[in-house]
Amino acid sequence: MPGRAANSNSSIADDDAFVSSFLDYLHTEAGASVYTQRNYRQALTEFSRWYFGERNTAPDWLNLKKLDFRGYLRFLGRGNLSRSAVQLRFSALRSFYKHLMRRGKLDASPIKDITLPKKEKRLPQFLTPEQSAALMEAPLAELANAQKHAEKKAEIDPAPYLRDAAILEAIYSCGLRISEVCGMRVLDLDRTERLLRVHGKGKKERQVPIGAPAVTAIERYWAALEHPPTDEMPVFLANPNELRPVYPRLVQLHFKHYLEAADLDPTLTPHKLRHSYATHLLNAGADLRSVQELLGHENLVTTQIYTHLTTDRLKQAYDEAHPRA
C-alpha cells in the first residue's frame, strides 16, 4: 500500500510500511553499514519527495512503472549530480525492489533494464609505504612529545595514543574497512597464529593474516588499560573506562589529526589506508585473486581497479629489464 501523503519535512520511513520494512531488513538482517542505511534511507526519501511534487501523492511502490523512474532519472540529470550520486540513488531503489520481490510483493522490478550513466573511472588514492610508515608512527610520536612537555610523565594517559597507533596498524595490516576495525572483538584475534576473523559487509566473515607489528601494537594498548578487554569485548574502546567500542567518526577525526601530524594530506580518509594495503600487496607480487579474498570483495572486478595503480611499477620493471625498452 502507498504511504500517506507527506510534506517535504517528514520521513517516509515513518509513513510507509514497505520502506520501514526495508530499512529494518538492512539493519537487522543484511548487516548493512550505518552509511548504507543512511544513504538508502535518504535516497528513498528523495524519490518520494520528487514523486509527491510531480503527482501530489506518495508513491504507490507496487504500481510504479519504468516510465516513472525514467522521469526521475531525467530529473536527476538536470540537477548537476555526479554519475556516482545518480548510481547511488538507483542502487538504493534497486535494492528496495529486490526486497519487495523477496517478500513476494512483486514478480519483477520496474527499474530493471533502465540504463544509467556510467560511473566516472577514478583510481583510488593511496599512500606510499614510506608515508604509511610515517602515519603509523605519528600517535607514538605525539605521546612522546606530550610526555616530554608534561610536568610529570604520569600525568599523560598513554592509552588513547596507543589505541590510535594500534588502530592504524590494524587497518593497514589487514586492509580493514572502518566499520570492520570498529567491530573487532578480542575473540576474533588469534595472536598465536596471527589471524583475524573479520566481520565484513552483509554479515560475511573472512579470516585474514595480521602482522606482528599490529599484534604488538594491540597488546601494548591493552597493557596500558586498567581492565584490558576479553572475549566478546571490543578490541578498541572509545573510552578506557567504558566498554563502548570506537566508532567511525572518532577514528575519522583522529586519522585526520595524525595525517596532519605526519605532514600528509589531511583530506585522505581511513579507507585510503585500505587502498594502500591492496596496492602495496600487488606491487610486491601478490596475485589478484588473493587480494580479492583478503579485502572481502565479492567480485574480482572490484579488486581489479588496483591493478591500474601498479602500471608505473610494471613500466619501470620493463624499462630496467628489457633490452629494447
C-alpha positions as CSV (number, residue, x, y, z in Angstrom):
1,M,0.0,0.0,0.0
2,P,1.2,3.5,-0.6
3,G,2.4,5.7,2.2
4,R,0.5,8.6,3.4
5,A,0.9,11.8,1.5
6,A,3.6,13.8,3.4
7,N,5.2,17.2,3.2
8,S,8.9,17.6,2.4
9,N,9.9,17.7,6.1
10,S,8.5,14.3,7.0
11,S,10.4,11.0,6.9
12,I,8.9,8.3,4.6
13,A,10.3,5.7,7.0
14,D,7.6,6.7,9.4
15,D,4.9,6.9,6.8
16,D,5.5,3.9,4.6
17,A,5.3,0.3,5.7
18,F,7.3,-1.0,2.8
19,V,10.1,1.4,3.3
20,S,10.1,0.9,7.0
21,S,10.3,-2.9,6.4
22,F,13.2,-2.4,4.0
23,L,15.2,-0.3,6.5
24,D,14.6,-2.8,9.2
25,Y,15.9,-5.5,6.9
26,L,19.1,-3.5,6.2
27,H,19.7,-3.0,9.9
28,T,18.8,-6.5,11.3
29,E,19.3,-9.0,8.5
30,A,21.5,-7.6,5.8
31,G,24.2,-6.3,8.2
32,A,24.4,-3.1,6.1
33,S,26.8,-0.4,7.4
34,V,25.4,2.7,9.1
35,Y,26.4,4.6,6.0
36,T,24.5,2.3,3.6
37,Q,21.4,2.6,5.9
38,R,21.7,6.3,6.0
39,N,22.3,6.7,2.2
40,Y,19.5,4.3,1.2
41,R,17.0,6.0,3.6
42,Q,17.9,9.4,2.2
43,A,17.6,8.1,-1.4
44,L,14.2,6.7,-0.9
45,T,13.1,9.9,0.9
46,E,14.4,12.0,-2.0
47,F,12.5,9.9,-4.6
48,S,9.3,10.1,-2.5
49,R,9.6,13.9,-2.3
50,W,10.2,14.2,-6.0
51,Y,7.2,11.9,-6.8
52,F,5.0,13.8,-4.4
53,G,6.0,17.1,-6.1
54,E,5.1,15.6,-9.5
55,R,1.9,13.7,-8.7
56,N,0.8,15.3,-5.4
57,T,0.6,11.9,-3.8
58,A,3.0,9.5,-2.2
59,P,4.4,6.7,-4.4
60,D,2.4,3.5,-4.7
61,W,5.5,1.3,-4.9
62,L,3.8,-1.8,-6.2
63,N,2.3,0.1,-9.2
64,L,5.1,2.3,-10.3
65,K,6.2,1.9,-13.9
66,K,9.5,2.1,-15.7
67,L,8.3,5.4,-17.1
68,D,8.2,6.9,-13.6
69,F,11.9,6.0,-12.9
70,R,13.0,7.3,-16.3
71,G,11.3,10.6,-15.4
72,Y,13.2,10.6,-12.1
73,L,16.5,9.9,-13.9
74,R,15.9,12.9,-16.2
75,F,15.2,15.0,-13.1
76,L,18.5,13.9,-11.5
77,G,20.3,14.6,-14.8
78,R,19.1,18.2,-14.6
79,G,20.4,18.6,-11.1
80,N,24.2,18.5,-11.9
81,L,24.7,15.4,-9.8
82,S,27.7,13.3,-10.4
83,R,27.2,10.0,-12.1
84,S,28.2,8.3,-8.8
85,A,25.5,10.1,-7.0
86,V,22.9,9.0,-9.6
87,Q,24.2,5.5,-9.3
88,L,23.8,5.5,-5.5
89,R,20.2,6.6,-5.7
90,F,19.3,3.9,-8.1
91,S,21.3,1.4,-6.2
92,A,19.0,2.1,-3.2
93,L,15.9,1.8,-5.3
94,R,17.1,-1.4,-6.9
95,S,17.8,-3.0,-3.5
96,F,14.4,-1.8,-2.2
97,Y,12.6,-3.5,-5.1
98,K,14.7,-6.7,-4.6
99,H,13.5,-6.7,-1.0
100,L,9.8,-6.3,-2.2
101,M,10.3,-9.2,-4.6
102,R,11.9,-11.4,-1.9
103,R,8.8,-10.7,0.3
104,G,6.5,-11.8,-2.6
105,K,5.1,-8.4,-3.2
106,L,6.2,-8.2,-6.8
107,D,7.2,-10.5,-9.6
108,A,9.5,-8.1,-11.4
109,S,11.3,-4.8,-10.7
110,P,10.2,-1.7,-12.6
111,I,13.8,-0.5,-12.5
112,K,15.1,-3.5,-14.5
113,D,17.0,-2.6,-17.7
114,I,17.0,1.2,-17.0
115,T,20.3,2.5,-18.5
116,L,22.2,4.7,-16.0
117,P,25.1,7.0,-16.8
118,K,28.4,5.1,-16.4
119,K,30.4,5.8,-13.3
120,E,33.5,8.0,-13.6
121,K,36.6,5.9,-13.5
122,R,38.6,7.3,-10.6
123,L,41.7,5.5,-9.3
124,P,41.8,5.1,-5.6
125,Q,44.2,7.3,-3.7
126,F,46.9,5.6,-1.6
127,L,49.9,6.3,0.5
128,T,53.4,5.1,-0.4
129,P,55.0,2.6,2.0
130,E,57.1,5.4,3.5
131,Q,54.1,7.6,4.0
132,S,52.2,4.7,5.6
133,A,55.1,4.2,8.0
134,A,55.1,7.9,8.9
135,L,51.4,7.7,9.7
136,M,51.8,4.6,11.8
137,E,54.5,6.4,13.9
138,A,52.5,9.6,14.4
139,P,50.5,8.6,17.5
140,L,53.6,7.4,19.4
141,A,55.5,10.5,18.4
142,E,52.6,12.6,19.8
143,L,52.7,10.5,23.0
144,A,56.4,11.0,23.4
145,N,56.0,14.8,22.8
146,A,53.1,15.0,25.3
147,Q,55.1,13.2,28.0
148,K,58.2,15.4,27.3
149,H,56.3,18.6,28.0
150,A,54.2,17.3,30.9
151,E,55.4,18.2,34.4
152,K,55.1,14.6,35.4
153,K,55.2,11.8,32.9
154,A,52.4,10.0,34.9
155,E,50.0,12.9,34.1
156,I,49.7,11.6,30.5
157,D,47.4,8.6,29.9
158,P,49.1,6.7,27.1
159,A,46.1,4.5,26.3
160,P,44.4,6.8,23.7
161,Y,47.7,7.2,21.8
162,L,48.5,3.5,22.0
163,R,44.9,2.7,20.8
164,D,45.2,5.0,17.8
165,A,48.6,3.5,16.9
166,A,47.1,0.0,17.1
167,I,44.0,1.0,15.0
168,L,46.2,2.4,12.2
169,E,48.4,-0.7,12.3
170,A,45.3,-3.0,12.2
171,I,43.7,-1.2,9.2
172,Y,46.9,-1.2,7.2
173,S,48.0,-4.7,8.3
174,C,44.6,-6.3,7.4
175,G,43.1,-4.0,4.8
176,L,40.1,-3.3,7.0
177,R,37.1,-1.1,6.4
178,I,36.5,1.4,9.1
179,S,33.4,-0.5,10.2
180,E,35.4,-3.7,10.4
181,V,38.1,-2.2,12.7
182,C,35.4,-0.7,14.9
183,G,33.7,-4.1,15.1
184,M,36.8,-6.1,16.1
185,R,36.3,-8.3,19.2
186,V,39.0,-9.9,21.3
187,L,37.9,-13.4,20.5
188,D,38.3,-12.6,16.7
189,L,42.1,-12.2,17.2
190,D,44.3,-15.3,17.3
191,R,47.6,-13.8,18.4
192,T,49.4,-17.1,18.3
193,E,48.6,-17.9,14.7
194,R,48.4,-14.1,13.8
195,L,45.0,-14.4,12.2
196,L,42.0,-12.1,12.5
197,R,38.3,-13.0,11.9
198,V,36.8,-10.0,10.2
199,H,33.0,-9.2,10.2
200,G,32.5,-7.7,6.8
201,K,29.7,-6.3,4.7
202,G,26.4,-8.2,4.7
203,K,27.4,-10.2,7.8
204,K,30.1,-12.0,5.7
205,E,33.1,-13.2,7.6
206,R,36.6,-13.7,6.4
207,Q,39.9,-14.7,8.0
208,V,43.0,-12.6,7.2
209,P,46.6,-12.6,8.4
210,I,47.6,-9.8,10.8
211,G,51.2,-8.7,11.0
212,A,53.4,-8.9,14.1
213,P,53.6,-5.1,14.4
214,A,49.8,-4.8,14.6
215,V,49.6,-7.6,17.2
216,T,52.3,-6.0,19.2
217,A,50.6,-2.6,19.0
218,I,47.3,-4.1,20.2
219,E,49.0,-5.8,23.1
220,R,50.8,-2.6,24.1
221,Y,47.5,-0.8,24.1
222,W,45.8,-3.4,26.2
223,A,48.7,-3.3,28.7
224,A,48.0,0.4,29.2
225,L,44.4,-0.2,30.2
226,E,43.4,-0.8,33.8
227,H,41.0,-3.5,32.7
228,P,42.1,-5.0,29.4
229,P,39.2,-6.3,27.2
230,T,38.5,-10.0,27.0
231,D,36.3,-12.5,25.0
232,E,33.5,-10.7,23.2
233,M,34.5,-7.2,24.3
234,P,35.7,-4.7,21.7
235,V,39.4,-4.7,20.8
236,F,39.4,-0.9,20.7
237,L,37.4,1.1,23.3
238,A,36.1,4.6,22.7
239,N,36.9,5.4,26.4
240,P,39.2,3.4,28.7
241,N,36.5,3.5,31.4
242,E,33.7,2.1,29.2
243,L,33.1,-1.0,27.2
244,R,31.8,1.0,24.2
245,P,33.8,0.3,21.0
246,V,35.4,3.0,19.0
247,Y,33.0,4.4,16.4
248,P,33.7,5.6,12.8
249,R,33.5,9.3,13.5
250,L,36.1,9.1,16.3
251,V,38.5,7.1,14.0
252,Q,38.0,9.6,11.2
253,L,38.8,12.6,13.3
254,H,41.9,11.1,14.8
255,F,43.0,9.8,11.4
256,K,42.8,13.4,10.0
257,H,44.8,14.6,13.0
258,Y,47.6,12.1,12.5
259,L,47.8,12.8,8.8
260,E,48.4,16.5,9.6
261,A,51.0,15.5,12.3
262,A,52.8,13.3,9.7
263,D,52.7,16.2,7.1
264,L,50.3,14.2,4.8
265,D,47.2,15.2,3.0
266,P,44.5,15.7,5.8
267,T,41.7,15.2,3.3
268,L,42.5,11.5,3.0
269,T,40.2,9.0,4.8
270,P,40.9,5.8,6.7
271,H,39.7,3.9,3.6
272,K,42.8,5.2,1.8
273,L,44.8,3.1,4.1
274,R,42.9,0.1,2.9
275,H,43.6,1.2,-0.7
276,S,47.3,1.4,0.3
277,Y,47.2,-2.1,1.7
278,A,45.9,-3.5,-1.6
279,T,48.2,-1.5,-3.8
280,H,51.3,-2.4,-1.8
281,L,50.4,-6.1,-1.9
282,L,50.0,-6.1,-5.7
283,N,53.2,-4.1,-6.1
284,A,55.0,-6.8,-4.1
285,G,53.8,-9.5,-6.3
286,A,50.6,-10.8,-4.7
287,D,48.0,-12.3,-7.1
288,L,44.8,-10.5,-7.7
289,R,42.5,-13.4,-6.5
290,S,44.3,-13.5,-3.1
291,V,44.0,-9.7,-2.7
292,Q,40.3,-10.1,-3.5
293,E,39.8,-12.6,-0.7
294,L,41.8,-10.5,1.7
295,L,39.8,-7.4,1.0
296,G,36.5,-9.3,1.2
297,H,35.4,-8.2,-2.3
298,E,32.5,-10.3,-3.7
299,N,33.6,-9.7,-7.3
300,L,37.0,-9.7,-8.8
301,V,36.1,-6.7,-10.9
302,T,36.0,-4.6,-7.7
303,T,39.6,-5.6,-7.0
304,Q,40.9,-5.0,-10.5
305,I,40.9,-1.2,-10.1
306,Y,44.0,-1.6,-8.0
307,T,45.9,-3.2,-11.0
308,H,45.9,0.3,-12.6
309,L,47.9,1.5,-9.8
310,T,50.7,-1.0,-10.5
311,T,51.2,0.3,-14.1
312,D,54.1,2.6,-13.1
313,R,55.9,-0.3,-11.3
314,L,55.5,-2.5,-14.4
315,K,56.7,0.2,-16.7
316,Q,59.7,0.7,-14.5
317,A,60.5,-3.0,-14.4
318,Y,60.2,-3.1,-18.2
319,D,62.5,-0.2,-18.7
320,E,65.1,-1.7,-16.4
321,A,64.9,-5.3,-17.7
322,H,64.0,-5.3,-21.4
323,P,67.0,-4.9,-23.8
324,R,65.0,-2.9,-26.3
325,A,62.8,-0.9,-23.9
